[in-house]
């Protein structure tokens, strides 16, 4: 099977967008929600190997190599079913605000606390 797509790589706490093409023995399945796949560099900046869980076989994985083109300073996001791109710094702010860090097992974003109303200082004491 072969194909192409877009994704983010989370490396050293930073999001990095990339476009990819692949040719694998198994169909590459898109991740659901905020699910991520384990990956490692085969050729830094050019080829990634990902591990996909095998359906019905807990602990078993298929590997697939991707030819990648890194997008400097940007990351991809999905909103209302549409794929967009934004600066990696803005995406990182969202990650921090929502405690999302797939490298550390935080694979589901948390709801952010509501912003204070205009004119209110949440740190002020009475």
Number of C-alpha atoms within 10 A of each C-alpha: 9 12 12 13 13 15 20 19 21 17 12 7 15 16 23 22 23 20 16 18 15 19 15 14 10 13 13 19 8 11 11 7 9 12 10 19 13 14 17 13 13 14 11 9 12 13 18 19 18 19 16 20 15 13 10 7 8 8 8 11 13 14 17 18 19 23 19 22 15 19 15 11 13 19 26 21 15 11 7 5 7 7 11 10 12 13 16 20 15 13 19 18 11 14 18 14 14 16 16 19 18 20 15 8 8 13 15 14 16 13 9 11 8 6 8 9 8 6 6 9 9 9 6 6 5 3
